[in-house]
Amino acid sequence: MRAAAAGLPTEGLEEVAHMFNSMVVKDCVIGPTPGEAAHPDRSENPKGTPDVMVQPGEGLVDFPAVLGILRRAGFEGPLCLEKVPGRVVSEVERNLEQARGFMEDLVDKTAPGKAQL
């Protein structure tokens, strides 16, 4: 529950979840701000700056919580993978396969019925 602890995408989601018809899958990390100690409940970027080139499930977004809230509100729409890290084609392809597996497992573990991938 990293994102819930950090007050990220799940905050206020229940109130608007019934309006969602698709979900973009994108993760991120955020380093501590100057003078702030590293927070043990959230992923940190060693560079200390925000970064969105993060493999889904390895950053701040609590995907089980987000998709769980959406599914309880009746969401059965498509999931769109926006970004995966990688510098060469083979690395991007490997990360895409891993991200797809992560999302398929997530869909299986959330509410009844399957979102489209």
N, C-alpha and C positions, 0 to 999 in steps of 0.2 A: 504494500500500500504506500509506496513512495510518493506518488503524486498527491494522494489525499493528505499525507502528512505535510507536504510542501505547499498545500493549498492551490494546486494546479487544476487541470482540466475537469475534474469532477465537481468542483465548487459551483453550485447553482444549476448543474446539468439536469437534475430531476425535473425542474420546473419547465424546461424547454425540450426535453427528450422526445416528446410526442411529435415534434415538428421535423425531426431528422428523417431524411429519405436516403442518405448515403453517409459514409464515413471515410475520411482521408486518414490513412495510417502514416504517421510521421512522428519520430521521436526526437528528443533533444537532450543536451546536457548544458548545465550552466555552472560556471565556476563561482567560487565565493567572491563577493565584492571586496574591494580593498578594506582591510581591517576586520573582515568577517572570517571566523574560523570555518573550516570545512564542516558541512552538516552531515552526520552519519546516516540520515535517512534519505539522502538523495544522491544521485550519481553526479560526480564532479568531472569537469573537463580539466585535465592537467594544465592546459594552456591558460586556464582561468577566464575564458571568454565563452559566450554562448556558441553552441555548435549544433547544427541540425543534420549533419552528415553522420548519423548514428543509426546503428542497426536497431530496428524495432524490437522493443523489449529490453534494451540495454541502457536506456536513458531514464528520464524523469516520468514519462507518461505511464500511468497505471492502466494499461489496456484492459485487464480483466474487469476493473471497476468501471471504466468508461463504457465498454461494450455491454457489461452487465446491466448498467442503468438504462442504456438505450434499448436493450432487448426486453427488459421488464416493461418498458413503455410501448412495446409492440414493434420495434425496429426489426426489419428483415431485409434491409437494402444491401446494396453492394458495398464492399470494402475496396478502396483504391489505395494502393501502395505508392506514396509520392517519392520517397528517396531511400536509397541505401548507400552506404559508403563503398568506396572502391576506386582505385586509380587505373586499373587495367580491366579489360573486358572479362577475363576469367574471374577476377575478384568480384566484380559486380554481379556476374552470373551466379557465383557461389552464394553471395549475400542475398540475391533475389530468391533463390531456392530456400535458403534458411528462413527468410522473412515470410515466404509463403507457408512454410511448415509451421512457423510460429503462429500465424494468423489462423490457419486451419485448426490447430490445437485449441486456440482461443475460442473459435466459433463452437467447437465441440464441447467446450467446458462451460459455456454460458447458457442462457435460457433455451428452452425447447425450440426446435425449428432451426434452420441453418441460414445464415446470411450468405449472400452470393459473393464469391471471390472472383 
